[in-house]
Structure formats: structure tokens, C-alpha cells
């Protein structure tokens, strides 16, 4: 018997347009500030790319998946995966699914957990399917 997987897409411009707009504006402003620095061109380019990519993640669409092997979050910049053996706690919130490597609260959790955002469209139905997959893995 094969275990079912749940996969969905999250597009920030459709689901959280105000946040995506602010993030895009912040990225543009930071890149312009870096471009105005009196540093070497190569340093300004590298810093601009790093800042744009780090802030730009709030603007980029993602593909989320919970399957037999674990969880994954795929962006245009790369994919983050967590096997079920690395997940100790899973919480479904109104905004998404938080998968933590810690059983309880930990000061490193904001830096280590994987957040899978849920789209506004059919959020309740999708959250139910996500809870079923999580329950099948003991969460």
C-alpha cells in the first residue's frame, strides 16, 4: 500500500499581496543603497544579489509537499527537505505548517524549523489533508 502525498503551491502575490509588495520594495531599496556605496563594483554586486535573494523569498512562489519520505519546500532558488526522522513536532496554524526538529520550544527553533505556507484558496480542506498525513506519521 502506498502512502498518499499532499502537494500544493503558494504564490505570495496572490495570497499575501501586501507582504509581497513590501518585501519587493525593501529588496529594491536595499539594492539601491548598496549600489550607492563607495565600494568595489564586485562587492556591491555580490551584496546586492545576497540581499535581493534573502528578502526576495517573501515574493517568490513555492511548492510544498508532504509525502512518504518527509516534507519539502521548493523555491526557484532551491529546495529544503526534512525527512520524517528529523521532525519532532508539527503544528498546523492558520497560515501554514511548522515542522520543528525540537520536541518542545527551543531558542534555535526560529532558525531551524521548516514553514510550509498554506494558500488562502481551500485552506481548510488542505489543512485537513495535511493533518491526515501528519497523523499517519504520529504528529
N, CA and C atoms as a LAMMPS dump frame, in Angstrom:
ITEM: TIMESTEP
0
ITEM: NUMBER OF ATOMS
417
ITEM: BOX BOUNDS ff ff ff
-5.0000000000000000e+02 5.0000000000000000e+02
-5.0000000000000000e+02 5.0000000000000000e+02
-5.0000000000000000e+02 5.0000000000000000e+02
ITEM: ATOMS id mol type element x y z
1 1 1 N 0.842 -1.177 0
2 1 2 C 0 0 0
3 1 3 C 0.894 1.25 0
4 2 1 N 0.666 2.134 -0.939
5 2 2 C 1.459 3.351 -0.997
6 2 3 C 0.771 4.46 -0.223
7 3 1 N 1.572 5.212 0.435
8 3 2 C 1.069 6.324 1.243
9 3 3 C 0.818 7.539 0.357
10 4 1 N -0.273 8.205 0.595
11 4 2 C -0.62 9.381 -0.206
12 4 3 C 0.259 10.568 0.176
13 5 1 N 0.523 11.387 -0.81
14 5 2 C 1.278 12.611 -0.591
15 5 3 C 0.339 13.796 -0.805
16 6 1 N 0.633 14.883 -0.138
17 6 2 C -0.122 16.123 -0.308
18 6 3 C 0.849 17.17 -0.838
19 7 1 N 0.487 17.781 -1.956
20 7 2 C 1.341 18.807 -2.546
21 7 3 C 0.489 20.014 -2.906
22 8 1 N 1.075 21.202 -2.774
23 8 2 C 0.358 22.427 -3.104
24 8 3 C 1.343 23.527 -3.449
25 9 1 N 0.813 24.56 -4.065
26 9 2 C 1.623 25.724 -4.422
27 9 3 C 1.169 26.916 -3.593
28 10 1 N 2.113 27.786 -3.286
29 10 2 C 1.803 29.026 -2.571
30 10 3 C 2.442 30.17 -3.35
31 11 1 N 1.609 31.122 -3.772
32 11 2 C 2.075 32.287 -4.527
33 11 3 C 1.844 33.523 -3.655
34 12 1 N 2.896 34.123 -3.112
35 12 2 C 2.733 35.258 -2.191
36 12 3 C 1.967 36.434 -2.805
37 13 1 N 2.132 36.661 -4.1
38 13 2 C 1.456 37.799 -4.732
39 13 3 C -0.053 37.599 -4.771
40 14 1 N -0.511 36.358 -4.726
41 14 2 C -1.941 36.075 -4.73
42 14 3 C -2.487 35.969 -3.304
43 15 1 N -1.72 35.356 -2.404
44 15 2 C -2.229 35.087 -1.06
45 15 3 C -1.914 36.169 -0.035
46 16 1 N -0.788 36.82 -0.173
47 16 2 C -0.405 37.892 0.754
48 16 3 C 0.222 39.041 -0.047
49 17 1 N -0.59 39.734 -0.858
50 17 2 C -0.026 40.746 -1.754
51 17 3 C 0.639 41.914 -1.03
52 18 1 N 0.108 42.332 0.104
53 18 2 C 0.707 43.461 0.826
54 18 3 C 2.106 43.091 1.333
55 19 1 N 2.248 41.907 1.894
56 19 2 C 3.553 41.454 2.38
57 19 3 C 4.534 41.282 1.223
58 20 1 N 4.081 40.695 0.133
59 20 2 C 4.955 40.506 -1.025
60 20 3 C 5.383 41.85 -1.607
61 21 1 N 4.481 42.801 -1.648
62 21 2 C 4.818 44.139 -2.154
63 21 3 C 5.829 44.849 -1.276
64 22 1 N 5.638 44.753 0.042
65 22 2 C 6.6 45.371 0.965
66 22 3 C 7.968 44.709 0.858
67 23 1 N 7.997 43.401 0.698
68 23 2 C 9.276 42.697 0.569
69 23 3 C 9.98 43.09 -0.732
70 24 1 N 9.224 43.198 -1.812
71 24 2 C 9.832 43.608 -3.086
72 24 3 C 10.376 45.028 -2.984
73 25 1 N 9.614 45.907 -2.371
74 25 2 C 10.065 47.288 -2.192
75 25 3 C 11.32 47.346 -1.32
76 26 1 N 11.342 46.575 -0.251
77 26 2 C 12.512 46.54 0.63
78 26 3 C 13.735 46.024 -0.126
79 27 1 N 13.552 45.009 -0.955
80 27 2 C 14.675 44.475 -1.727
81 27 3 C 15.22 45.525 -2.69
82 28 1 N 14.328 46.249 -3.368
83 28 2 C 14.767 47.285 -4.306
84 28 3 C 15.503 48.399 -3.572
85 29 1 N 14.959 48.844 -2.444
86 29 2 C 15.599 49.909 -1.68
87 29 3 C 16.98 49.48 -1.197
88 30 1 N 17.088 48.267 -0.665
89 30 2 C 18.38 47.794 -0.173
90 30 3 C 19.397 47.665 -1.303
91 31 1 N 18.958 47.184 -2.456
92 31 2 C 19.871 47.071 -3.595
93 31 3 C 20.343 48.456 -4.029
94 32 1 N 19.442 49.44 -4.036
95 32 2 C 19.837 50.805 -4.4
96 32 3 C 20.809 51.402 -3.38
97 33 1 N 20.584 51.146 -2.104
98 33 2 C 21.502 51.636 -1.068
99 33 3 C 22.877 50.993 -1.248
100 34 1 N 22.902 49.699 -1.508
101 34 2 C 24.18 49.009 -1.712
102 34 3 C 24.869 49.532 -2.973
103 35 1 N 24.104 49.8 -4.014
104 35 2 C 24.689 50.318 -5.259
105 35 3 C 25.332 51.685 -5.045
106 36 1 N 24.824 52.451 -4.083
107 36 2 C 25.358 53.789 -3.823
108 36 3 C 26.601 53.774 -2.939
109 37 1 N 26.965 52.628 -2.401
110 37 2 C 28.153 52.546 -1.55
111 37 3 C 29.419 52.832 -2.355
112 38 1 N 30.395 53.362 -1.685
113 38 2 C 31.682 53.661 -2.32
114 38 3 C 32.621 52.478 -2.15
115 39 1 N 32.158 51.321 -2.592
116 39 2 C 32.971 50.102 -2.51
117 39 3 C 33.244 49.597 -3.922
118 40 1 N 34.037 48.572 -4.01
119 40 2 C 34.35 47.971 -5.31
120 40 3 C 33.072 47.441 -5.96
121 41 1 N 33.022 47.505 -7.271
122 41 2 C 31.839 47.085 -8.018
123 41 3 C 31.46 45.636 -7.706
124 42 1 N 32.437 44.748 -7.677
125 42 2 C 32.16 43.331 -7.421
126 42 3 C 31.534 43.13 -6.042
127 43 1 N 32.022 43.829 -5.029
128 43 2 C 31.449 43.73 -3.688
129 43 3 C 30.003 44.215 -3.69
130 44 1 N 29.737 45.317 -4.365
131 44 2 C 28.364 45.843 -4.43
132 44 3 C 27.439 44.87 -5.145
133 45 1 N 27.906 44.248 -6.198
134 45 2 C 27.082 43.281 -6.933
135 45 3 C 26.771 42.075 -6.056
136 46 1 N 27.79 41.533 -5.409
137 46 2 C 27.588 40.359 -4.546
138 46 3 C 26.639 40.685 -3.4
139 47 1 N 26.855 41.809 -2.719
140 47 2 C 25.961 42.201 -1.625
141 47 3 C 24.536 42.418 -2.124
142 48 1 N 24.397 43.044 -3.273
143 48 2 C 23.064 43.277 -3.839
144 48 3 C 22.333 41.987 -4.141
145 49 1 N 23.029 41.025 -4.705
146 49 2 C 22.412 39.729 -5.019
147 49 3 C 22.014 39.001 -3.742
148 50 1 N 22.898 38.998 -2.747
149 50 2 C 22.594 38.315 -1.477
150 50 3 C 21.372 38.945 -0.808
151 51 1 N 21.319 40.262 -0.743
152 51 2 C 20.181 40.953 -0.114
153 51 3 C 18.906 40.711 -0.902
154 52 1 N 18.981 40.82 -2.223
155 52 2 C 17.781 40.621 -3.047
156 52 3 C 17.231 39.209 -2.886
157 53 1 N 18.111 38.19 -2.859
158 53 2 C 17.645 36.819 -2.694
159 53 3 C 17.101 36.559 -1.296
160 54 1 N 17.727 37.112 -0.281
161 54 2 C 17.26 36.844 1.084
162 54 3 C 15.919 37.514 1.351
163 55 1 N 15.732 38.723 0.884
164 55 2 C 14.44 39.397 1.071
165 55 3 C 13.423 38.9 0.046
166 56 1 N 13.913 38.562 -1.131
167 56 2 C 13.033 38.144 -2.217
168 56 3 C 12.282 36.85 -1.972
169 57 1 N 12.708 36.065 -0.997
170 57 2 C 11.986 34.817 -0.732
171 57 3 C 10.541 35.065 -0.319
172 58 1 N 10.229 36.24 0.185
173 58 2 C 8.846 36.567 0.538
174 58 3 C 8.016 36.891 -0.7
175 59 1 N 8.652 37.032 -1.852
176 59 2 C 7.956 37.373 -3.094
177 59 3 C 7.851 36.198 -4.053
178 60 1 N 8.654 35.165 -3.847
179 60 2 C 8.749 34.075 -4.805
180 60 3 C 7.753 32.964 -4.514
181 61 1 N 7.175 32.358 -5.557
182 61 2 C 6.257 31.231 -5.349
183 61 3 C 7.018 29.998 -4.856
184 62 1 N 6.326 29.172 -4.104
185 62 2 C 6.927 27.945 -3.574
186 62 3 C 5.999 26.762 -3.836
187 63 1 N 6.591 25.571 -3.876
188 63 2 C 5.84 24.319 -3.965
189 63 3 C 6.128 23.539 -2.691
190 64 1 N 5.072 23.143 -2.011
191 64 2 C 5.202 22.401 -0.751
192 64 3 C 4.729 20.977 -0.969
193 65 1 N 5.338 20.049 -0.22
194 65 2 C 4.947 18.652 -0.343
195 65 3 C 5.193 17.926 0.968
196 66 1 N 4.202 17.13 1.356
197 66 2 C 4.334 16.188 2.465
198 66 3 C 4.095 14.814 1.871
199 67 1 N 5.088 13.959 1.956
200 67 2 C 4.965 12.636 1.349
201 67 3 C 5.54 11.556 2.241
202 68 1 N 5.658 10.352 1.703
203 68 2 C 6.163 9.229 2.495
204 68 3 C 7.587 9.445 3.014
205 69 1 N 8.398 10.2 2.266
206 69 2 C 9.797 10.397 2.66
207 69 3 C 9.994 11.577 3.599
208 70 1 N 9.03 12.499 3.666
209 70 2 C 9.16 13.666 4.535
210 70 3 C 8.504 14.891 3.926
211 71 1 N 9.049 16.048 4.244
212 71 2 C 8.482 17.317 3.782
213 71 3 C 9.493 18.039 2.906
214 72 1 N 8.982 18.823 1.952
215 72 2 C 9.875 19.62 1.122
216 72 3 C 9.238 20.956 0.785
217 73 1 N 10.086 21.945 0.62
218 73 2 C 9.698 23.296 0.233
219 73 3 C 10.606 23.688 -0.921
220 74 1 N 10.042 23.775 -2.124
221 74 2 C 10.828 24.076 -3.32
222 74 3 C 10.566 25.514 -3.752
223 75 1 N 11.645 26.282 -3.905
224 75 2 C 11.563 27.655 -4.398
225 75 3 C 12.391 27.731 -5.68
226 76 1 N 12.318 28.846 -6.403
227 76 2 C 13.181 28.992 -7.574
228 76 3 C 14.671 28.992 -7.216
229 77 1 N 14.987 29.215 -5.945
230 77 2 C 16.393 29.279 -5.514
231 77 3 C 16.92 27.96 -4.968
232 78 1 N 16.049 26.971 -4.742
233 78 2 C 16.498 25.701 -4.197
234 78 3 C 15.375 24.986 -3.462
235 79 1 N 15.693 23.84 -2.925
236 79 2 C 14.709 23.018 -2.218
237 79 3 C 15.217 22.679 -0.827
238 80 1 N 14.343 22.865 0.159
239 80 2 C 14.64 22.453 1.537
240 80 3 C 13.824 21.204 1.828
241 81 1 N 14.455 20.175 2.325
242 81 2 C 13.753 18.933 2.645
243 81 3 C 14.036 18.532 4.084
244 82 1 N 13.079 17.848 4.676
245 82 2 C 13.23 17.281 6.017
246 82 3 C 12.645 15.87 5.998
247 83 1 N 13.456 14.868 6.315
248 83 2 C 12.884 13.519 6.447
249 83 3 C 12.048 13.445 7.725
250 84 1 N 11.122 12.522 7.763
251 84 2 C 10.262 12.4 8.945
252 84 3 C 11.08 12.129 10.198
253 85 1 N 12.214 11.487 10.057
254 85 2 C 13.044 11.185 11.228
255 85 3 C 13.658 12.442 11.841
256 86 1 N 13.722 13.531 11.082
257 86 2 C 14.303 14.785 11.59
258 86 3 C 13.25 15.726 12.161
259 87 1 N 11.983 15.334 12.085
260 87 2 C 10.889 16.192 12.56
261 87 3 C 10.386 15.646 13.89
262 88 1 N 10.388 16.503 14.919
263 88 2 C 9.923 16.094 16.256
264 88 3 C 8.545 16.666 16.598
265 89 1 N 8.194 17.781 15.951
266 89 2 C 6.906 18.424 16.255
267 89 3 C 6.369 19.062 14.977
268 90 1 N 5.062 18.93 14.777
269 90 2 C 4.393 19.542 13.626
270 90 3 C 3.155 20.278 14.125
271 91 1 N 3.015 21.537 13.715
272 91 2 C 1.894 22.363 14.137
273 91 3 C 1.245 22.969 12.893
274 92 1 N -0.052 22.758 12.748
275 92 2 C -0.796 23.375 11.659
276 92 3 C -1.443 24.637 12.209
277 93 1 N -1.073 25.789 11.647
278 93 2 C -1.624 27.072 12.074
279 93 3 C -2.523 27.619 10.974
280 94 1 N -3.072 28.774 11.194
281 94 2 C -3.914 29.402 10.191
282 94 3 C -3.15 29.824 8.954
283 95 1 N -1.848 29.996 9.08
284 95 2 C -1.026 30.45 7.953
285 95 3 C -0.233 29.334 7.285
286 96 1 N 0.003 28.237 8.003
287 96 2 C 0.803 27.183 7.399
288 96 3 C 1.109 26.049 8.348
289 97 1 N 2.1 25.263 7.985
290 97 2 C 2.526 24.108 8.761
291 97 3 C 3.954 24.364 9.229
292 98 1 N 4.178 24.26 10.517
293 98 2 C 5.518 24.429 11.079
294 98 3 C 6.048 23.062 11.479
295 99 1 N 7.173 22.689 10.891
296 99 2 C 7.807 21.413 11.176
297 99 3 C 9.109 21.687 11.906
298 100 1 N 9.185 21.252 13.151
299 100 2 C 10.314 21.592 14.003
300 100 3 C 11.181 20.37 14.309
301 101 1 N 12.494 20.566 14.388
302 101 2 C 13.374 19.471 14.8
303 101 3 C 13.427 19.307 16.314
304 102 1 N 12.702 20.156 17.051
305 102 2 C 12.699 20.112 18.51
306 102 3 C 11.332 19.666 19.018
307 103 1 N 11.326 18.816 20.033
308 103 2 C 10.069 18.318 20.591
309 103 3 C 9.317 19.41 21.339
310 104 1 N 10.041 20.305 21.982
311 104 2 C 9.428 21.428 22.694
312 104 3 C 10.006 22.732 22.19
313 105 1 N 9.639 23.819 22.828
314 105 2 C 10.191 25.107 22.435
315 105 3 C 11.706 25.154 22.634
316 106 1 N 12.391 25.781 21.738
317 106 2 C 13.842 25.882 21.803
318 106 3 C 14.246 27.217 21.203
319 107 1 N 15.294 27.835 21.712
320 107 2 C 15.683 29.15 21.226
321 107 3 C 16.18 29.111 19.781
322 108 1 N 16.606 27.958 19.303
323 108 2 C 17.051 27.826 17.92
324 108 3 C 15.907 27.537 16.934
325 109 1 N 14.732 27.288 17.45
326 109 2 C 13.625 26.892 16.587
327 109 3 C 13.324 27.867 15.446
328 110 1 N 13.316 29.18 15.669
329 110 2 C 13.046 30.075 14.535
330 110 3 C 14.053 29.943 13.393
331 111 1 N 15.226 29.416 13.683
332 111 2 C 16.255 29.275 12.668
333 111 3 C 16.276 27.886 12.039
334 112 1 N 15.619 26.917 12.669
335 112 2 C 15.732 25.53 12.222
336 112 3 C 14.436 24.923 11.701
337 113 1 N 13.276 25.514 12.035
338 113 2 C 12.047 24.87 11.598
339 113 3 C 11.774 25.147 10.125
340 114 1 N 10.936 24.3 9.528
341 114 2 C 10.538 24.457 8.136
342 114 3 C 9.088 24.908 8.129
343 115 1 N 8.83 26.045 7.498
344 115 2 C 7.479 26.603 7.414
345 115 3 C 6.934 26.321 6.02
346 116 1 N 5.829 25.606 5.956
347 116 2 C 5.14 25.349 4.695
348 116 3 C 3.876 26.202 4.682
349 117 1 N 3.853 27.294 3.909
350 117 2 C 2.686 28.174 3.916
351 117 3 C 1.498 27.534 3.215
352 118 1 N 0.302 27.792 3.748
353 118 2 C -0.933 27.293 3.145
354 118 3 C -1.611 28.424 2.366
355 119 1 N -2.036 28.17 1.143
356 119 2 C -2.71 29.214 0.37
357 119 3 C -4.109 29.481 0.919
358 120 1 N -4.599 30.674 0.683
359 120 2 C -5.928 31.054 1.18
360 120 3 C -7.025 30.222 0.508
361 121 1 N -6.827 29.921 -0.767
362 121 2 C -7.817 29.149 -1.509
363 121 3 C -7.873 27.727 -0.953
364 122 1 N -9.015 27.303 -0.484
365 122 2 C -9.252 25.966 0.073
366 122 3 C -8.307 25.638 1.228
367 123 1 N -8.028 26.633 2.073
368 123 2 C -7.101 26.431 3.195
369 123 3 C -7.607 25.362 4.156
370 124 1 N -8.91 25.376 4.461
371 124 2 C -9.445 24.406 5.418
372 124 3 C -9.365 22.975 4.889
373 125 1 N -9.716 22.775 3.624
374 125 2 C -9.639 21.443 3.036
375 125 3 C -8.209 20.939 2.976
376 126 1 N -7.297 21.805 2.576
377 126 2 C -5.89 21.437 2.507
378 126 3 C -5.33 21.152 3.898
379 127 1 N -5.708 21.967 4.877
380 127 2 C -5.247 21.744 6.255
381 127 3 C -5.717 20.387 6.764
382 128 1 N -6.924 19.98 6.392
383 128 2 C -7.424 18.659 6.781
384 128 3 C -6.6 17.536 6.174
385 129 1 N -6.25 17.653 4.895
386 129 2 C -5.419 16.637 4.244
387 129 3 C -4.012 16.614 4.861
388 130 1 N -3.484 17.796 5.195
389 130 2 C -2.17 17.874 5.838
390 130 3 C -2.212 17.2 7.206
391 131 1 N -3.267 17.462 7.964
392 131 2 C -3.388 16.819 9.287
393 131 3 C -3.443 15.301 9.164
394 132 1 N -4.09 14.792 8.115
395 132 2 C -4.154 13.338 7.904
396 132 3 C -2.766 12.754 7.672
397 133 1 N -1.965 13.414 6.838
398 133 2 C -0.605 12.924 6.578
399 133 3 C 0.222 13.013 7.858
400 134 1 N 0.093 14.12 8.591
401 134 2 C 0.843 14.259 9.842
402 134 3 C 0.431 13.191 10.859
403 135 1 N -0.872 12.915 10.935
404 135 2 C -1.355 11.887 11.866
405 135 3 C -0.806 10.501 11.498
406 136 1 N -0.665 10.25 10.201
407 136 2 C -0.118 8.96 9.764
408 136 3 C 1.336 8.794 10.198
409 137 1 N 2.006 9.905 10.5
410 137 2 C 3.398 9.855 10.952
411 137 3 C 3.538 10.154 12.448
412 138 1 N 2.431 10.124 13.174
413 138 2 C 2.473 10.245 14.619
414 138 3 C 2.478 11.663 15.173
415 139 1 N 2.048 12.628 14.393
416 139 2 C 2.017 14.018 14.874
417 139 3 C 0.583 14.451 15.124
